[in-house]
Amino acid sequence: MEQKMQQLKAILADLADLGGALAILSWDQQTYMPPGAAEMRGQQLGTIGRIAHEKGASKELGDLLKALKPYAASLDPDSDDARIVKHALRDYERATCIPPEFVVEQNEVTTLANQAWAEARAKSDFSIFHPHLEKIVELVHRYVGFFPPAEHPYDILLDAYEPGMKTSEVKAIFNALRPQQVELIKAISAKPQVDDSFLHQPFDEQKQWDFGVEVITKFGYDWQRGRQDKSTHPFTGGPGMNDVRLTTRVAPDFFNTMIFGTMHEAGHAMYGQGPSQALLRTNLTDGASLAVHESQSRMWENLVGRSLPFWQYFYPRLQEYFPQLKGVSLDSFYKGVNKVQPSLIRVEADEATYNLHIMLRLELEIAIVEGKVPVKDLPEAWNKKMKEYLGVTPPNDAVGVLQDIHWSWGLMGYFSTYALGNLISAQLWEKIDQDLPDLAAQIRQGKFEALLGWLREKIHIHGRKFEPQELAQRVTGSKIDSAPYVKYLKTKYGQIYGL
């Protein structure tokens, strides 16, 4: 069986390399690719995607996995080899449901759609993106049809990002969470509003960039295995754990955009750099799920980056970069970056309102999959839900239905992972507080080695070995739970707003 195991690993290494090639082409598409190359890039992505898909759904791989299944069952279930076989079986079963020609078509359609989305967003004109999104939604419906019927058709999309998670589970979590967050927002709204006007003024773009680099270098982002660039929508990508790249964007007159986006993506990137080198070129180097990935990005962005100890260390440095802040006290600045105010843009939303943005998108995606909201009606449906959920109405499509890049990539089933990541981050933080009782003091001194070390040991090193609920149970003692997050929000904002 050892020989067959080596044959499996050789195939998985090829698949990892093909995935890496796709990733670097996609990264280039978002950063440096000239607009005129969109169609050609779509063809390139389609060809490599087809080759990868055919290899991942081949009879050779299927026969190997059939032979290795009993062998894997005889191993320690937590061993690398047992998990490699387990995840390879899952990936193979999904891959064999999807025709190769569909993979080619999807890559070509989404590449052109992404270019159209960027233009539509720049011009705030949904009609430019509309025909492309129609094609993507048609692809989504076809994709769902390739699989055996599920409890809900959206389950098939969700399972690609959160293995084993059901739409009904996510709805139940959100239904329990929503009224508590709405109650908190109402309580905050009844209090005098925090002044954050000092965040809305000209900030030199290069100095913003340099400050962000200083922060994530302190966090422990490894520049020998990554880089940072600019993109329309911040993201993290790259060909593998030894080349994990992040992007950010810089607003010339609003400080939060760059710093919190940079810390967020660095959280993803450090997770991506963290798996054991023993897992290199296997199917276990990805994160456990997108929700677990989001737990890392949201932790560094919010539980670290919006904390008082963080700014007790970094605020004097920020004032050196931007002397115009020297008249703003630390307390005022801390409250300003934590201001709660329903807003239009998800990636710039405060912690108290952020999950409502996600719930809105989840409901729209489910309605799209169920055929209840046609694409042409999305701007109106989006605006209506923004008013219902957050009390604000987008003045144009750029800050409304066009603000997120995900649909242009064909990523449906994805959005709930952001909110689930928030919940996991607070769950993990409770455990971190127990294991590292002096963490606040360390952060106050600009020391993040212990925190990153804990995350490396408990989360990062395992890569994809454990499913999200299983990993949460192992590390915290319970499955994904909203209670720690609600407690965190109430404690933090109770202190800031005097609730």
N, C-alpha and C positions, 0 to 999 in steps of 0.2 A: 504493500500500500504506500510505502514511502515514495516509490517511483511515481505512482499516480499523483501523490500529493505534490511532488515537484513539477509534474506536468501541469497540474492545475495552477500552481504559482506562476509558471512561465506564461500561461494564457492571461492570468490576471495582471502580470507585469506589462504585457503588451497592451491590455485594455487601459491600464493606468497611463501608459505613454501616449496612447491615442487621446485619452481624456485630457492629458496635459497639453497636447497640441491644440485641441479644441479650446481649452481655457485660455491659452496665450493668444490665439486668434480673436477670441471674444474680448479679452482685455484690450488688445490693440484697437479693436472696433470702437470701444468706448473712450479711447484716449487719443490716439494719434492717426488712425486711419483716415485718409481723405474721403470726403463724402461721395466722390465719384466711384469709389471702390465697393460700394455697398452690394451691388448685384454679384460681383465677382466673389466677394467675401462670403456671401450666402451660399454660392456654389461650392466654395472650398469647405465651409462648415458642413454643408450637406454631404459632400463626398466622404470626409473623414468620419462624420457621424454615422453614415451608412456602413462604412467598413467596421467601425467599432460595434455597431449594433449587430451586424452579421456575425462577427466573432463572438459577441456576448450571447448570441442565441443559436450558436452552431451545434450540430449533432455531436461533434467531438467533445464539447464542453458538457453537454447534457449527459453523455455516456460516462464521462469522468465523474460527474457529480453523483450519478446513480450508483456507481461503484464505491464512491467515497462516503456515501451517507451512513452506512452501517459502521464504517471505521470511525467516522467523526463521533458517532453515538457512543463509542467505547472510550473516548478520550475524556479528560477533565473538561466539563462543559465551558469552563472559563479560559481554557487554553487558546492560544492564538489560532492553532490549526482548526480546532472545533468551530471557532467563530468565523474563520475564513470560509469554511464549507457552508455553515449556516447562512451567512450573508450571500454567498455565491448562489446558493439555491434560490433564495428570495429574488435576487437580481435576475437570475435566469428565467424564473417563472414569469416575471413581469416582462422581460425582454421578448420571450417567445409569443407573447400576446400581441406584439406590435409589429406590423409589416415593415421591412426595411425602407420601402419607398415612402412610407409615411414619415420616417425620420428625416429623409432628404427634403421632402416638401416642407416639413415643419421648420427646419433650419433656414431654408430659402425664404419662406414667408416671414419668419420672425426677424431675420436680418433686415429685410426691406421695411418691415413694420417699425423696427427700432429707429431707423433713419427718419421715417415719416413722423413718428412720435416726437423726435427731437425738434423737427421743423414745426409741427403743430403746437408744441409747447412754447416754442420761441415766439410764434405768431398768435398764440392763444386762439387757435382755430381748430376745433374738434373735427371739422369736416375733412381736414387733411388726413387725419388718422383713422377716421370712421371706416373706410373700405378695408383697410388693413386689419382693423380690429374685428370686422365682420368675418374675415378669413380665419383669424385666430380662434374666434368663438366656434366657428364651424369645425376647426381642427380639434378643439376641446371636446365637442360632442362626439366626434368620430373616435377620439382617443378613449373616452369613457366606454364607448360601444365595443371596444376590443376586449374588454375584460368581462368575466362572469358578473351577473347582476349582484350589486351590493345592497346593504340596508338602505343606503341613499347614494345616488350617483356621485355626489360630491366626495364620498368616502374614498373613491378611487383616486381622485386628485390629491386629497389630503394625505393619503397613505404614502405617496411618493416623497413627502417631506417629513411626515410624522408617522413612522412605521407603527402600525397597529392602532392608531388613534381613529376614532369614529367621529363623524359630524355631530352625532347626538351627544357625545362626551364634551366636545368643545362648546356646543350650545349650552349644555348644563353648567359648565364652568362659567361661561360668560353671563348666563342668566342669573347666577348667584352673585357674580362680581358687579354687574352693571348697577343695580340699585344702591350698592354701598359706595361706588364711585360717584354716582349722581348726588347722593346725600352729602358726601364730602365737598363736592364742588359747590353745592348750594350753600353749605355752611361757610365756605371760604368767600363766596360772593357777597355774603352779608357783612363781611368785615371790610375795613378800609383797604383799598388796593395798594399793593407794593409799587414803588416807583422804580422803573427800569429804564428811564429815559437815557441814562448814561450809556446804555448798551447800543442805542440807536444814534450813532454819530459816526463820522468818518474814522476808519481804522486802516492804517497802511496795510495793503494786502500782503506784501512780502514779510512784514513784521508779524502779521497773524500767522503766516505759514511757518516762520521760524519758531514762534512760540509753540505752535502745535507739534513741531518736530522735537523740540526740547522736552515737552511733556511725555510723548509716547516713547521717547528714548529712555526716560526715567522709568516708565512703566516696565520696560524690558523687551520692547519690540526689537527684533534682531535685523539690523540693516544689512548684514551679510547675507541674509536669506529673504530679502524683500526690498521694496521701494515704495515711494508715494508719488502719485501724480494727481492731476485735476480731471474731473469728469462732470458731466451735467448732473448726474445723480450719483452720490457716493456709493462705492461698492468695494468689496474685497474679492480678489480672485488670484489666478496664477496657476501654473502647471503642477504644483505639488508642494509638499510640506517643507521643502528646502528652497522654495521660490513662491512666497506668498505676498502678493502686492495689494496695496490699498490705494483708494483714491478719496479725495475730499473736494469740497468746493468752498470758495471764499466770497463772502458778501462784503463789499467795500464799506457799508454803513451799518452793519449789524454784526456784533462780535460772536454771538452764539453759534451762528451757522457753521463756521470753520471749527471752532474748538470742540464742540460736542459731537459734530460729525466725525472729526478726526479721531477722538477718543473711542467713539462707537466702532469705527472700522478697525482701529487698532485692537480692540477686544476680539473681533472676529479673526484678525490676522495672527494674533498671539496664540489663539486656539489652533489655527491652521498650522502654525509652526511647532506645536506642542506634542504631537503623537510620537511614540517611541520610534526610533530609527529602525527597529526590527520590523516595523510595519511598512517600511518604504516599498513602493511599487506593489502593494497588495490592495485588496478591496476594503481595508480597514482604516485607511488614512484620513477619511472624511470625518466630520463630527458625528456624534450620535444621532442628531437630527437638527433641523433648522431652529427648533425651539431651544435646544441646548446651546446652539451657536448664538442665538439671540440672548440667551442668559449671560453669555460672556460679554457681548458687546454692550448690552444695557447695564451690566454691572460696572464696567469701567467708565461708561458714559455718565451714569447716574449715581449709583451707590458710592462710587469713588469720586468721579469728576464733579458732581454737584454737591459734594459733602463739605461741611465746614472745615474739617481737618485738611482736606485737599487744598482749599483756598487759603488757609492759614499759612501753608508753605508756599503756594504758587502766586498768591496775590501780589506780594512785594516784587516778584519777578515780572509779573504782568504790568505793574505800574512803571517799571523800568522801560519796558517796551513801549508803553503808552502813557506818557506823563499826564495826559488829560484826565486820567483816572485818579491822580494823587489827591484830589479833593473829595473822592468818594470813599467812605469808610468801608472796612472789611465787612461789617455787618450789613450795610446797605447793599454792597456788591453781592454778598451771599444770598440775600433775600431777592435781589434783582434777577439772578440767574435761576432762581427757583420760583419765580412769579407764576401764579396760576391764572390763566386767562384763556378761555376757549378761543382757538385760533384756526386758521385755514390749512396750514401746512403740517402734515403728520410728522415729518422728520425734525421739525422745530417745536413740536408740541411739548408742553410741560408734562411731568410725570402723572399728575392727577387726571389730566384729560386725554392722555395718549391712547389708552386702551379703547376709548370711545371711537377714535378714528379707525381702529382695527375692526371693531364690531360692525361699524358701518360698511367697511369693505367686504367683510365676510358675508353679510346679509346680501349685498349686491351680487357677489360671486355665486352664492347659492341660487339667487333668483335668475341669474344668467344661465346657469347649468339646468335649472328647471324650466327654462324658456319663458319665464314670467316677465322678464325685462328685456326687450329688444335693444340691440346696440344703439340704434338711433335715439333711444330715449334715455341713455345713460347720463348725459349731462344734467337733464332735468331731475332724474332719480337721485343722482349724487347730491345736487343742491338741496333737494327736499330733505334728504336724510341728514345733511350737515345742519340744516335749520332745526330739525327734530332732535338730533343728538347733542349738538354743541351750541345751538342758538345763533349760529353765524351762517351767512349765505355768501358763497364765492361770487365775486364781481365778474369773474371771467373764467374761461376753461383752464387757463394755465395754472391757476391756484385752486382749481376744482378737479374735475375728472381727469385732467392730463398731468397732474403733479407727480404721479408715481410711474416709474419705468417698467414695472413688473409685467403688466399685460402685454407690452410690446415684445417682451421676451417669451410670451406664451405661458407665463408663470401664474396659473390659477390653482388655488388650493394652498397657497403660500402664506397669505396675510395673517392668519390666526397664529402662526408661529411667533410673530412679534409680541403679541400679548402673552402667550404662553411662556415666552422667554422672560418677560417681566416677572411672572410668578415664580419661575424656577430661580431667577437671580436672587430674589428675596429669601427663598427657601435655603439656598446655598449660603447666603450671607449670615443667616442665623447660626448655621453650623460653623462657619468661619469665625464668627464672634466667640463661639465656645472654644474653638481650637487655638485661636490667636487673640487672647484677651487684650493684648496691648496693641492691636492693629491700628486703632485711631491714633495712638501716640507715634507709631511708625510712619503713618501717612503724614502726620503733622511735621515730620522731619524729612519728608520727601523720600521715604524708603518703601519700596514696593516689592522687594525681593521675596519676603515671606508670603505675601499674598499670591504672587505669581507662582511661587514654589508650591503652595497648597493647591492651586488650580491645576498645575502641571501634574501633581501626584494623584489627585482625586478625579480629575476630569480629562485633561488634555492627553495624557500619555496613552489612554485607552483608545483614542480615535473613535472608531465606529463600533467597537466590540460589543457594546451594550446598547439595547434599545432605550429610548428616553425615559420611560416610566421605570424601567429596571435600574437605570443609572441613578435616577432621583431617589429611588428606594434604597439603593446601596449606600449612597453618600449621606442622605439626610434622615433615613429611616421611614420615609413615607413617599407615596406617589405625588404627582404634581398637585399642589394645594394652594388655593388663593389666600388662605388666612394670613400667612406671614407677610404677603405683599400688602394686604389691607392694613395690617398692623403697622407696617413700615410707613405707609402713606399717612395714616392718622397721626402717628407719633411725630413725623417730620413736619407736616404742615400744621399740626396742632401747635408746635413750638413757633413756627414762622408767623402764623396768623393769629396766635393766641386763642385757639378754639377751646 
